[in-house]
Amino acid sequence: MTPGPQPRPWGWPEPLDRSAALATGVLATMPAALGCLDPAGRLALLNAEGERLLGRPAAAVVGRPVTEVLCAGTAAAVTRACHQAVASGAPVSREVPDPRGGPGWWALHAWPVSDGAAFAFVDVTARRQAQEEAEAARRAAEEARHAAERAGARTALLAAVTGELAGALDSESALGSLARLVVPALSDGCVVTVVDREGRARDVGSWHADPARRPLLDRYAEVRLDTLPPASPVARALRSGSEAREPVAAVLELMPPGPAHDLLLALGPDTAVVLPLTADGRAVGVLTLYLDPGRTFDDDDLATAREVAAQAGRAVDRVHRQSQQAKLAEALQRSLLTELPTIAGAQVAARYVPAAEAARVGGDWYDAFLHTDGDPVVVIGDVAGHDTAAAAEMGQLRGLLRGIAHYSGAGPAEVLRGLDAAMAAMHTGTLATAAIARLEDGGTRLRWASAGHPPPLVADPDGTVTVLGDGLGDLLLGVDPTAVRRECTVPLRPGAVVLLYTDGLVERRDCDVETGVDRLRRHLATLADRPLEQLADELLAWMLPATPEDDVALVAICVHPPR
């Protein structure tokens, strides 16, 4: 006997009935607000969580357009998400403000269904707040790191400025490099202005963080002071020592039309910060900082810039004071040097250049006189030391050598031996170098000798230059009074120039005497056909740096100069 249908365990309904009941139960207990839109944009379904979210029963909203059920912003977001899901055939998710108009955030999910699109809202306020808190913490940490980096950069800047300006003997070269230190630590561009000892304001340095704008800033620094309006921040800082922070647009309105106006406009800064460099209550310069749009400049930056300006002001004042002393020292030095004699048939030129800004006298000297038989004699010498004692010794040795040469009538080597003997008796402990050149036979022959001095040079009018001797001459003066020094003769062509000089012309910290002499020879060859005074000036201009490290003396003589 075949058994009949058996009842289903636990009272389960038939499968179709069970699926429908299951779906109804899932929708009723679903923790997310769920709804469906039909193709016409009407709400076709809303679950129990959706009713709680809207505060309205499903019977009151199903069949109505979604724009009448949800607030405008949320309705628009739901409509766009559902349309995108239907068009793409894939789920769409985005975050939207609280559909109820509250302060929270909800995740909106939409996906296509058989006859429209379904959407669901999930509260993500807690996650969003956690993300925002984490982002705020990250930003705070980043800002703290940037602040620490900026503080470190400011500290490093002040240390670099101190190192650059401490003990600077040349305000222009030191302050000219100040702009490179300030950029980009404090600004995008910088111009440094210094008031010189004569009261003239000059821009001595500029720099920009953008290499493409550096030539513009250089040209602007060359012309801006020529057309500076009295009401401009820089003019006010120079006049009254006042600082300013001005929009560049306001500065441009004060400037007359012209190159300075056009260059500043092309540079494109947003703000100018102007700080005076002061000393004893007066402005001795100006620091101008240019900030591009978006550049911040806080109170710490301003305090650092003020400290930089204060250090620069003290450096300028110190150099000005030292320069006054240097003028007195140079005047003393020149008073000890010889007035050049007038020599028939010959031209003589001499130059003396003190070490840059150094408030001290030294032992470099030159001389020119006629021998007892009428031959012209030129002398160059250098007493060891850079102080008043060296200057005093220099003056006495110069007089001794001239007296020995005039009384003895001897040649250069014997004159040097006589001077060495006199030094051993009257100037113990003094060391010096010297070279003597005597033009004989109407200037057609040169007789010379050297005591440890750089070699003389002879330049012919055609540019041929001869270096006499082989490096430094014989033993310097003050070591052995019995030393015998060589005496050499060379022929001279008409119009030849004999050049004697001290080691400051050819020796540098990064260049030995031999290399310097070779450089001097090349320059002299280029200038050999110039008038003697012009030759001396241009030779110094080519050979010496802007800030000579040592005193320099030179003397040149030309017998039978060409017309």
RAHUQUI-V140094 format. One record per helix or strand of 2 or more residues. SS is the DSSP state (alpha for helix, beta for strand). FROM is the first residue (numbers start at 1). TO is the last residue. If there is no record, write none. Layout:
ss: <SS	SS>
from: <FROM	FROM>
to: <TO	TO>
This chain:
ss: <alpha	alpha	beta	beta	alpha	alpha	alpha	alpha	beta	beta	beta	alpha	alpha	alpha	beta	beta	alpha	alpha	beta	alpha	alpha	beta	beta	alpha	beta	beta	beta	alpha	alpha	beta	alpha	beta	beta	beta	beta	beta	alpha	alpha	alpha	beta>
from: <9	15	33	42	48	58	66	72	92	105	116	125	171	178	189	201	211	233	244	248	259	271	282	299	346	364	376	388	412	432	441	445	457	465	488	497	503	513	532	552>
to: <11	29	37	46	54	61	69	88	97	113	123	165	176	182	195	208	227	240	247	254	267	279	291	335	353	370	383	408	426	440	443	451	459	467	491	501	505	527	543	559>
